[in-house]
Amino acid sequence: MPATRVLRLLGAVERAGNLLPHPASLFVILALLVVGMSAVGASLDLQVVHPGTKETVRAVSLLSVEGLHRIVTSMVTNFTSFAPLGTVLVAMLGIAVAEGSGLIAAALKLLVLASPRRLLTTVIVFSGVMSNMASEIGYVLLVPLAAIVFAGAGRHPLAGIAAAFAGVSGGYSANLLLGTVDPLLAGLTEEAARIVDPSIHVNPSANYYFMAASTFVVTLAGVWVTERIVVPRLGAWSGERSEGEALNTPLTRAQRRGLAWAAVAAAAFAAVLLWGTVPADGFLRDAKTGSLLRSPFMSGIVAFIFLGGLAVGGAYGIAAGTLRRDADVVKAMTKQMETLGSYLVLVFFAAQFVAFFNWTNLGLILAVRGAEALQSSGLGGIPLIVGFVALTSSVNLLIGSASAKWAIMAPVFVPMFMLLGYSPELTQAAYRVGDSVSNVISPTMSYFALIVAFAQRYDPKAGMGTIVATMLPYTVVFLIVWGALLAGWYALGLPLGPGAGLVYPAQP
């Protein structure tokens, strides 16, 4: 396709994305649509037979006195009992200490600046993938730092921006550690899965094995694209190196001391967790059965994210002098909570939409009918999974928020796939792949404009087309490679995480 046609198409996508309302407003609109659709569904007497209980399920109208009473009286509890809310807030409190103390910034800087030049691209992409455990830190710290480091090494800084952006955003969700996105998506998946099975539980670590393996696959793919496509296309850097050399400074003595203390604290924390989980009678295992899969450790993983961030971040802050008293710790937590204001607003309206959708039984009816259609089409297994990845990737071009998009899609696709015999964890994993790969070319991604601004420091003429043209190869390669990994994972029947299989109902 000629370049002009590509740019014209991307411009159309940008205009369409700009026409969409704010995600919070979008949920208000969707909630109102659900109320209206519930009345239509009830008047048409829409019904299906629940495949599990064999009971007849009918559409319930919310456009009635009883529906109004339920909406009004349940508005607060819809919000406070929304599964992702508490898990994200608690996890972010611990990460806030690690970030506010300077630990994450120092660790990323050490990882990037201490790397041999021949491994520079590998370290930057890998650091980008790992940074998404700490929310936006990769965008605001690693991306501009990568440009500076590349310039200091005599390489094109836009290639550094591309490599870091590919890891941070294109490799979003992949990680060797659990982060805030894990409990967030698991909570939404659990809410959706309970449309079919009210007793089901989706653990935040449900995709850990697959995402840990994805970390290395995405890193290698990102390095290949950078070195084989992006760097040759951009050519040699003819600009100044002084900026890179000036800012490419080693860690201070305080930062090194803080990292040493943080390493000790991390080792001690890991030792306690191993003490509680490795022995058959470990104190973090299930007290009755000794199981680790259904244990306080697994169900309390969010608490351990909080405690780990508090312990390691606190150790760094005390040693480096960035946390001098308890008020500094509280200040770091408070600052992080302030940034979650828009998230809380979004969650309030998302919670109402999800609750309305569940009350009306429309989700279950749509899932059963959709499952019947898919069964009759004969499409299943790998083609179905890959098709869902491609669909998610396309929707991501118009709705950038991973949580907002999944809150809309999960109530439809999770139950539908469950009725076809696929586990909620598998549907979530497929969603995470599709949501990640097109982030780097999505104008609606919240940090896209920031990446353009970073690029303009080195190329004043750089615009959206520059970034999209540079990042498009990453999207194509990530989609192929990561999609193939998921297909292979499914074909081999490997568990996606601790106790998280591929089929529903779960096999003993």
GUPA-108979 format. One record per residue (C-alpha): residue in one letter; x, z, y. Coordinates in pm, 1 decimal. Layout:
N
NODE r       c1       c3       c2
NODE A        X        Z        Y
...
//
This chain:
508
NODE r       c1       c3       c2
NODE M      0.0      0.0      0.0
NODE P    148.2    -94.1    341.8
NODE A    267.4    192.1    560.1
NODE T      9.2    114.7    828.5
NODE R   -273.0    151.2    577.0
NODE V   -132.2    481.9    456.3
NODE L   -111.5    617.8    810.7
NODE R   -463.1    490.8    884.0
NODE L   -592.9    666.1    573.5
NODE L   -413.9    990.0    663.2
NODE G   -558.9    969.8   1014.8
NODE A   -907.3    940.2    866.4
NODE V   -840.4   1244.0    646.7
NODE E   -720.4   1439.2    951.2
NODE R  -1031.8   1348.0   1151.9
NODE A  -1258.7   1440.3    861.9
NODE G  -1079.5   1770.7    817.7
NODE N  -1110.8   1850.6   1187.6
NODE L  -1486.8   1798.2   1167.7
NODE L  -1519.0   2082.3    917.3
NODE P  -1621.9   2418.2   1065.7
NODE H  -1418.5   2737.2   1034.1
NODE P  -1412.3   2863.4    671.3
NODE A  -1619.8   3168.2    770.6
NODE S  -1880.9   2943.1    930.9
NODE L  -1867.0   2722.6    622.7
NODE F  -1966.3   3018.1    404.3
NODE V  -2255.2   3100.6    638.2
NODE I  -2379.2   2742.7    603.8
NODE L  -2336.3   2751.6    227.0
NODE A  -2519.1   3084.7    201.7
NODE L  -2812.6   2944.0    398.7
NODE L  -2812.2   2633.7    178.3
NODE V  -2823.4   2855.0   -130.7
NODE V  -3127.6   3038.6      9.0
NODE G  -3304.2   2708.5     70.8
NODE M  -3200.5   2561.9   -263.0
NODE S  -3319.8   2874.5   -443.0
NODE A  -3669.7   2821.8   -303.6
NODE V  -3667.8   2457.8   -413.0
NODE G  -3531.7   2548.5   -756.7
NODE A  -3793.1   2818.8   -806.4
NODE S  -4076.0   2586.7   -697.4
NODE L  -3954.8   2327.0   -949.8
NODE D  -3927.5   2600.1  -1214.5
NODE L  -3567.9   2509.5  -1298.8
NODE Q  -3465.1   2684.4  -1617.4
NODE V  -3211.8   2675.3  -1897.9
NODE V  -3149.0   2865.2  -2218.2
NODE H  -2850.4   3097.6  -2187.5
NODE P  -2606.9   2982.4  -2458.1
NODE G  -2494.0   3339.0  -2521.6
NODE T  -2812.1   3548.1  -2517.5
NODE K  -3052.8   3258.7  -2597.0
NODE E  -3279.8   3390.5  -2322.5
NODE T  -3454.1   3161.5  -2075.8
NODE V  -3296.7   3179.5  -1729.6
NODE R  -3503.0   3064.2  -1430.7
NODE A  -3411.3   2995.4  -1069.1
NODE V  -3491.7   3289.3   -840.4
NODE S  -3603.9   3228.1   -484.1
NODE L  -3443.2   3427.2   -204.5
NODE L  -3682.4   3274.2     47.8
NODE S  -3936.9   3548.0     -9.6
NODE V  -4011.3   3903.8     94.1
NODE E  -3833.6   4038.2   -214.0
NODE G  -3538.0   3810.2   -147.2
NODE L  -3517.6   3920.5    216.1
NODE H  -3520.2   4285.9    110.5
NODE R  -3237.7   4223.7   -135.8
NODE I  -3029.2   4036.2    122.1
NODE V  -3067.1   4311.0    381.8
NODE T  -3018.2   4611.3    156.5
NODE S  -2721.5   4466.4    -34.6
NODE M  -2526.0   4320.4    257.1
NODE V  -2282.8   4613.7    280.0
NODE T  -2231.0   4656.4    -93.5
NODE N  -2180.2   4281.6   -137.0
NODE F  -1882.9   4318.5     95.5
NODE T  -1737.1   4648.3    -26.0
NODE S  -1772.8   4562.5   -395.4
NODE F  -1630.2   4211.9   -362.9
NODE A  -1355.9   4204.9   -626.6
NODE P  -1068.7   4047.6   -425.9
NODE L  -1108.6   4275.0   -121.9
NODE G   -957.3   4601.3   -243.1
NODE T   -689.9   4440.5   -458.5
NODE V   -553.5   4228.6   -175.0
NODE L   -558.1   4512.1     77.6
NODE V   -377.0   4754.0   -154.3
NODE A   -115.3   4499.3   -260.4
NODE M    -52.0   4397.4    100.8
NODE L     14.8   4758.1    201.6
NODE G    311.5   4774.3    -33.4
NODE I    442.6   4430.2     58.8
NODE A    402.0   4525.2    426.2
NODE V    668.6   4793.9    386.6
NODE A    908.8   4551.3    216.4
NODE E    848.3   4293.4    488.1
NODE G    836.4   4533.6    784.4
NODE S   1159.7   4704.1    682.8
NODE G   1340.0   4367.3    683.2
NODE L   1404.7   4371.4    308.8
NODE I   1244.8   4034.8    230.4
NODE A   1412.8   3861.7    523.7
NODE A   1754.9   4001.9    432.3
NODE A   1713.9   3917.2     64.2
NODE L   1614.4   3557.3    140.9
NODE K   1902.1   3517.9    386.0
NODE L   2150.6   3653.4    131.8
NODE L   2016.1   3423.2   -137.1
NODE V   2037.7   3113.1     80.7
NODE L   2357.1   3176.3    277.4
NODE A   2561.4   3305.4    -16.0
NODE S   2492.8   3000.9   -229.9
NODE P   2754.2   2730.2   -301.2
NODE R   2684.3   2409.7   -107.7
NODE R   2634.1   2210.6   -425.1
NODE L   2350.2   2449.2   -515.0
NODE L   2212.0   2465.7   -161.8
NODE T   1901.9   2255.7   -228.7
NODE T   1829.8   2437.3   -555.2
NODE V   1851.0   2777.3   -390.6
NODE I   1631.7   2674.9    -98.3
NODE V   1355.8   2529.3   -316.3
NODE F   1373.0   2827.4   -554.0
NODE S   1367.1   3073.6   -263.3
NODE G   1064.9   2891.6   -123.9
NODE V    876.6   2925.0   -451.0
NODE M    964.7   3293.0   -477.0
NODE S    876.6   3364.8   -113.6
NODE N    506.4   3303.4   -161.7
NODE M    474.9   3651.1   -313.7
NODE A    508.7   3778.2     43.8
NODE S    239.8   3568.2    209.1
NODE E    359.8   3368.2    512.3
NODE I    721.8   3493.1    522.1
NODE G    847.4   3167.6    366.0
NODE Y    689.0   2953.3    635.8
NODE V    808.0   3156.2    932.8
NODE L   1154.4   3247.7    802.1
NODE L   1279.0   3023.5    522.6
NODE V   1167.1   2682.6    656.0
NODE P   1350.2   2707.2    992.6
NODE L   1644.7   2882.4    824.1
NODE A   1676.1   2594.9    574.4
NODE A   1695.4   2342.9    859.9
NODE I   1970.2   2545.5   1027.4
NODE V   2167.5   2581.0    704.2
NODE F   2141.0   2207.7    628.0
NODE A   2252.4   2120.2    980.5
NODE G   2546.0   2358.6    950.8
NODE A   2643.9   2185.7    626.3
NODE G   2633.6   1844.3    795.9
NODE R   2313.8   1740.7    617.8
NODE H   1991.1   1626.8    778.9
NODE P   1789.4   1935.1    886.6
NODE L   1460.2   1760.3    810.0
NODE A   1571.6   1747.6    447.5
NODE G   1618.3   2124.5    459.9
NODE I   1272.0   2164.9    609.4
NODE A   1127.4   1939.9    337.9
NODE A   1300.0   2128.2     54.6
NODE A   1188.4   2468.7    182.8
NODE F    835.4   2350.8    261.5
NODE A    806.8   2196.7    -85.1
NODE G    898.5   2527.8   -247.4
NODE V    692.8   2751.4    -19.8
NODE S    376.4   2540.1     -8.8
NODE G    398.3   2276.2   -280.7
NODE G    505.9   2541.1   -529.5
NODE Y    246.5   2790.6   -407.6
NODE S    129.6   3030.6   -682.8
NODE A    434.1   2973.2   -905.8
NODE N    653.5   3282.1   -913.5
NODE L    856.2   3509.7  -1138.4
NODE L    680.7   3809.2   -982.7
NODE L    318.0   3891.1   -916.9
NODE G    211.6   3860.5   -554.4
NODE T    -99.3   3894.2   -343.2
NODE V   -240.8   3558.7   -454.5
NODE D   -266.7   3677.2   -816.5
NODE P   -519.6   3958.9   -764.2
NODE L   -697.7   3751.8   -498.3
NODE L   -768.6   3454.5   -726.2
NODE A   -827.1   3674.1  -1032.2
NODE G  -1095.0   3866.6   -843.3
NODE L  -1275.6   3546.8   -747.1
NODE T  -1244.2   3414.7  -1102.4
NODE E  -1384.7   3737.5  -1243.1
NODE E  -1681.9   3727.2  -1006.4
NODE A  -1757.3   3370.4  -1115.4
NODE A  -1705.6   3438.8  -1486.5
NODE R  -1957.0   3721.9  -1475.3
NODE I  -2229.6   3465.4  -1410.7
NODE V  -2198.9   3393.2  -1783.6
NODE D  -2047.6   3717.7  -1914.3
NODE P  -2117.0   4029.2  -1698.9
NODE S  -1865.0   4236.3  -1895.3
NODE I  -1567.9   4001.0  -1863.0
NODE H  -1246.7   4110.8  -1692.0
NODE V   -981.2   3877.8  -1550.0
NODE N   -646.7   4050.2  -1503.5
NODE P   -425.8   3971.2  -1200.7
NODE S   -148.6   3883.1  -1448.1
NODE A   -374.7   3633.0  -1629.6
NODE N   -155.9   3331.4  -1540.3
NODE Y    182.2   3506.7  -1531.9
NODE Y    350.2   3333.2  -1828.6
NODE F    248.0   2987.4  -1708.9
NODE M    336.4   3052.7  -1345.4
NODE A    674.9   3200.2  -1436.7
NODE A    758.5   2886.5  -1635.5
NODE S    622.8   2674.2  -1351.1
NODE T    876.4   2831.0  -1114.6
NODE F   1164.5   2653.4  -1285.7
NODE V    977.5   2326.1  -1336.4
NODE V    871.8   2309.7   -970.4
NODE T   1223.0   2401.6   -855.0
NODE L   1386.2   2126.1  -1060.4
NODE A   1126.0   1871.9   -950.2
NODE G   1170.6   1972.8   -586.1
NODE V   1546.5   1938.9   -606.0
NODE W   1518.1   1596.0   -768.5
NODE V   1282.7   1465.0   -498.8
NODE T   1499.2   1607.8   -220.3
NODE E   1825.4   1462.9   -346.1
NODE R   1698.7   1131.8   -487.2
NODE I   1428.0   1036.1   -236.3
NODE V   1422.2   1246.3     82.3
NODE V   1793.5   1274.6    159.5
NODE P   1867.0    901.3    107.8
NODE R   1562.4    809.3    318.3
NODE L   1663.9   1033.2    608.3
NODE G   2031.2    944.2    589.5
NODE A   2325.1   1139.4    730.7
NODE W   2279.1   1390.2   1011.8
NODE S   2438.1   1278.5   1336.4
NODE G   2323.4   1569.9   1549.4
NODE E   2502.4   1888.6   1651.6
NODE R   2623.5   2134.2   1390.2
NODE S   2696.3   2413.8   1635.9
NODE E   2348.9   2563.7   1611.2
NODE G   2377.2   2591.3   1236.9
NODE E   2725.4   2734.1   1253.0
NODE A   2628.7   2989.0   1518.5
NODE L   2322.0   3116.9   1335.5
NODE N   2469.0   3084.5    987.8
NODE T   2602.3   3440.2   1017.5
NODE P   2664.9   3684.7    734.8
NODE L   2452.0   3989.9    673.9
NODE T   2531.7   4295.1    883.0
NODE R   2678.2   4609.0    728.6
NODE A   2341.3   4782.8    768.2
NODE Q   2161.4   4499.5    590.2
NODE R   2408.4   4503.1    302.1
NODE R   2377.4   4879.3    270.5
NODE G   1999.5   4844.8    271.9
NODE L   2006.5   4579.6      0.5
NODE A   2228.9   4800.7   -217.1
NODE W   1988.3   5092.2   -184.5
NODE A   1693.2   4861.6   -247.2
NODE A   1858.6   4735.6   -566.8
NODE V   1903.3   5093.8   -687.3
NODE A   1540.1   5175.4   -605.1
NODE A   1420.8   4858.3   -781.3
NODE A   1625.3   4944.9  -1090.7
NODE A   1486.9   5298.7  -1093.7
NODE F   1130.2   5172.9  -1051.1
NODE A   1177.6   4918.2  -1329.9
NODE A   1321.6   5191.2  -1554.7
NODE V   1011.1   5405.0  -1504.4
NODE L    785.1   5111.0  -1588.6
NODE L    988.1   5032.8  -1901.6
NODE W    976.5   5399.0  -2001.3
NODE G    599.9   5391.4  -1973.7
NODE T    541.1   5057.7  -2147.0
NODE V    811.0   4985.2  -2406.1
NODE P    773.4   5286.8  -2639.8
NODE A    469.8   5272.1  -2868.1
NODE D    349.7   5600.1  -2717.4
NODE G    446.5   5514.1  -2359.9
NODE F    253.0   5697.6  -2090.5
NODE L    136.3   5369.3  -1931.4
NODE R    -14.9   5238.2  -2255.5
NODE D   -373.4   5292.0  -2366.0
NODE A   -396.6   5657.9  -2467.0
NODE K   -619.8   5590.5  -2768.8
NODE T   -496.9   5261.6  -2912.9
NODE G   -145.1   5237.5  -2771.8
NODE S   -225.7   4883.2  -2658.3
NODE L    -38.4   4736.3  -2364.0
NODE L   -281.3   4450.5  -2296.7
NODE R   -573.8   4685.5  -2226.3
NODE S   -372.6   4961.6  -2069.2
NODE P   -348.6   5146.7  -1738.0
NODE F    -36.3   4941.1  -1668.1
NODE M   -219.1   4607.2  -1687.0
NODE S   -538.8   4722.2  -1516.2
NODE G   -335.8   4899.9  -1249.1
NODE I    -93.6   4617.2  -1177.0
NODE V   -203.5   4606.1   -812.6
NODE A   -114.2   4972.5   -774.9
NODE F    233.5   4900.7   -910.8
NODE I    277.0   4614.3   -663.4
NODE F    193.8   4863.7   -389.1
NODE L    421.3   5137.5   -523.4
NODE G    707.0   4894.5   -590.5
NODE G    691.8   4750.9   -239.3
NODE L    676.0   5101.3    -94.3
NODE A    970.4   5229.8   -298.7
NODE V   1204.5   4932.1   -262.3
NODE G   1109.7   4855.1     97.5
NODE G   1137.5   5220.8    189.5
NODE A   1481.8   5248.9     31.6
NODE Y   1601.1   4943.6    225.1
NODE G   1453.6   5064.8    552.0
NODE I   1606.7   5412.5    527.7
NODE A   1951.8   5279.3    438.9
NODE A   1945.0   4998.1    697.1
NODE G   1800.8   5219.6    967.9
NODE T   1488.7   5008.4   1019.5
NODE L   1259.3   5285.3    894.3
NODE R   1363.3   5611.1   1057.1
NODE R   1049.2   5816.7   1012.6
NODE D    713.0   5809.8    841.5
NODE A    551.5   5659.0   1151.5
NODE D    763.0   5345.2   1104.5
NODE V    621.7   5299.0    754.0
NODE V    267.9   5341.1    881.0
NODE K    342.7   5100.3   1166.2
NODE A    459.8   4833.8    919.5
NODE M    142.4   4876.4    716.0
NODE T    -73.3   4869.5   1027.3
NODE K     89.2   4550.5   1152.9
NODE Q     19.6   4380.3    821.1
NODE M   -341.8   4496.3    824.8
NODE E   -383.6   4356.2   1175.9
NODE T   -292.9   4012.1   1044.8
NODE L   -569.8   4041.7    784.3
NODE G   -848.4   4058.5   1042.1
NODE S   -949.5   3696.1    991.9
NODE Y   -929.0   3744.1    615.4
NODE L  -1173.6   4035.2    630.4
NODE V  -1418.7   3827.8    831.2
NODE L  -1384.8   3543.6    582.1
NODE V  -1433.3   3777.6    285.5
NODE F  -1751.5   3927.9    435.2
NODE F  -1925.6   3591.2    447.5
NODE A  -1771.4   3472.1    119.6
NODE A  -1905.3   3786.3    -51.2
NODE Q  -2257.9   3714.8     74.1
NODE F  -2240.5   3355.4    -47.1
NODE V  -2114.5   3456.3   -393.6
NODE A  -2380.1   3728.2   -424.2
NODE F  -2659.7   3491.8   -319.5
NODE F  -2534.8   3230.3   -563.4
NODE N  -2538.7   3484.3   -847.4
NODE W  -2883.0   3624.4   -763.0
NODE T  -3049.0   3282.4   -764.1
NODE N  -2918.7   3192.9  -1111.9
NODE L  -2834.2   2849.7   -968.5
NODE G  -2471.6   2887.0  -1075.0
NODE L  -2565.3   2952.2  -1436.2
NODE I  -2823.1   2672.9  -1439.7
NODE L  -2574.8   2427.8  -1286.4
NODE A  -2305.5   2540.1  -1530.6
NODE V  -2526.9   2492.3  -1836.0
NODE R  -2651.1   2152.6  -1719.5
NODE G  -2299.9   2045.9  -1623.1
NODE A  -2161.9   2160.4  -1956.6
NODE E  -2430.8   1961.5  -2137.8
NODE A  -2340.5   1651.4  -1934.5
NODE L  -1969.6   1692.3  -2005.9
NODE Q  -2036.6   1747.5  -2373.9
NODE S  -2243.4   1430.1  -2394.1
NODE S  -1971.6   1236.0  -2208.6
NODE G  -1716.4   1325.9  -2471.6
NODE L  -1460.2   1416.1  -2205.3
NODE G  -1272.6   1729.1  -2302.8
NODE G   -937.7   1888.4  -2364.7
NODE I   -643.2   1753.3  -2168.0
NODE P   -834.5   1474.2  -1984.9
NODE L  -1087.0   1728.8  -1859.3
NODE I   -818.2   1972.3  -1744.2
NODE V   -609.7   1704.2  -1573.4
NODE G   -924.0   1567.5  -1408.2
NODE F  -1002.1   1910.4  -1264.8
NODE V   -645.4   1939.2  -1131.0
NODE A   -684.4   1603.1   -955.1
NODE L  -1025.4   1702.4   -814.1
NODE T   -888.0   2029.0   -675.1
NODE S   -592.5   1848.2   -521.5
NODE S   -828.8   1608.2   -344.1
NODE V  -1057.3   1884.1   -212.5
NODE N   -746.7   2063.2    -81.8
NODE L   -696.5   1784.8    172.3
NODE L  -1017.5   1892.5    347.5
NODE I  -1024.2   2268.8    283.9
NODE G   -677.4   2418.4    317.6
NODE S   -747.9   2783.7    238.5
NODE A   -682.3   2857.8   -129.7
NODE S   -915.6   3158.4   -134.6
NODE A  -1193.9   2987.2     61.7
NODE K  -1178.6   2681.7   -162.3
NODE W  -1177.2   2884.8   -484.0
NODE A  -1464.3   3102.9   -362.4
NODE I  -1667.6   2781.0   -336.9
NODE M  -1547.1   2611.1   -654.7
NODE A  -1513.2   2906.9   -892.2
NODE P  -1887.8   2991.5   -921.1
NODE V  -1951.0   2634.7  -1038.4
NODE F  -1649.6   2539.4  -1248.8
NODE V  -1552.6   2870.0  -1411.7
NODE P  -1894.3   2919.9  -1579.2
NODE M  -1919.3   2548.0  -1658.6
NODE F  -1582.4   2547.0  -1835.8
NODE M  -1664.3   2875.3  -2012.8
NODE L  -1974.7   2714.5  -2161.5
NODE L  -1753.1   2431.3  -2284.8
NODE G  -1523.7   2681.9  -2455.6
NODE Y  -1242.5   2708.2  -2197.8
NODE S  -1129.3   3048.2  -2072.7
NODE P  -1164.9   3150.4  -1706.0
NODE E   -788.5   3198.2  -1700.2
NODE L   -731.6   2832.6  -1797.7
NODE T   -968.1   2708.2  -1528.0
NODE Q   -789.0   2928.4  -1274.6
NODE A   -448.2   2795.0  -1382.6
NODE A   -566.4   2435.1  -1344.8
NODE Y   -704.2   2518.8  -1000.9
NODE R   -374.2   2673.4   -891.3
NODE V   -181.6   2360.9   -986.7
NODE G   -420.1   2129.7   -801.8
NODE D   -439.0   2357.4   -498.8
NODE S    -60.7   2374.6   -465.0
NODE V     63.1   2019.2   -505.3
NODE S   -124.5   1868.2   -209.2
NODE N    -60.8   2155.7     33.9
NODE V    238.9   1976.7    183.0
NODE I     35.3   1671.1    289.6
NODE S   -282.7   1852.5    391.7
NODE P   -342.6   1855.4    769.6
NODE T   -590.9   2140.3    717.9
NODE M   -322.4   2367.7    569.3
NODE S   -287.6   2647.7    824.8
NODE Y     92.2   2616.4    863.8
NODE F    107.3   2235.8    875.9
NODE A    124.7   2228.3   1256.7
NODE L    406.6   2483.9   1247.3
NODE I    609.7   2259.8   1016.2
NODE V    561.3   1969.9   1258.9
NODE A    688.7   2193.2   1540.9
NODE F    998.3   2285.4   1338.3
NODE A   1067.7   1917.1   1270.4
NODE Q   1038.6   1830.9   1640.7
NODE R   1333.7   2057.0   1718.0
NODE Y   1554.9   1798.6   1547.7
NODE D   1344.2   1485.1   1599.0
NODE P   1130.0   1495.8   1915.4
NODE K    933.8   1194.6   1792.3
NODE A    833.8   1365.3   1466.7
NODE G    460.7   1401.8   1413.6
NODE M    210.7   1448.2   1137.4
NODE G    293.3   1107.4    992.9
NODE T    661.5   1204.6    974.6
NODE I    586.3   1516.4    773.6
NODE V    331.0   1347.7    547.2
NODE A    562.3   1053.9    477.5
NODE T    846.6   1294.0    398.2
NODE M    640.0   1524.7    179.4
NODE L    424.4   1271.0     -5.7
NODE P    686.3   1215.2   -281.0
NODE Y    680.2   1589.1   -355.9
NODE T    302.2   1580.1   -401.0
NODE V    317.1   1284.4   -638.7
NODE V    603.1   1423.9   -849.0
NODE F    465.3   1779.9   -853.3
NODE L    124.6   1652.1   -960.7
NODE I    276.3   1455.0  -1248.6
NODE V    528.4   1715.1  -1364.6
NODE W    320.7   2028.9  -1314.2
NODE G     11.1   1861.8  -1457.8
NODE A    214.6   1757.6  -1762.1
NODE L    336.2   2116.6  -1803.9
NODE L    -22.1   2243.8  -1803.1
NODE A   -130.3   1975.2  -2048.9
NODE G    162.0   2059.5  -2278.0
NODE W     86.3   2430.7  -2247.6
NODE Y   -271.1   2363.5  -2356.8
NODE A   -166.3   2132.7  -2639.8
NODE L     67.9   2399.6  -2777.6
NODE G   -198.2   2670.4  -2747.9
NODE L     28.4   2904.2  -2553.3
NODE P   -115.6   3213.1  -2380.2
NODE L   -132.0   3185.1  -2002.6
NODE G    -57.2   3551.7  -1948.2
NODE P    -79.8   3890.3  -2119.2
NODE G   -399.4   3879.4  -2323.4
NODE A   -510.4   3557.7  -2150.4
NODE G   -581.1   3278.8  -2396.5
NODE L   -709.5   2925.2  -2351.6
NODE V  -1050.9   2949.4  -2514.9
NODE Y  -1377.8   3131.2  -2452.8
NODE P  -1494.9   3344.7  -2623.1
NODE A  -1146.5   3486.7  -2669.5
NODE Q  -1020.6   3460.8  -3026.0
NODE P   -902.1   3781.9  -3194.7
//
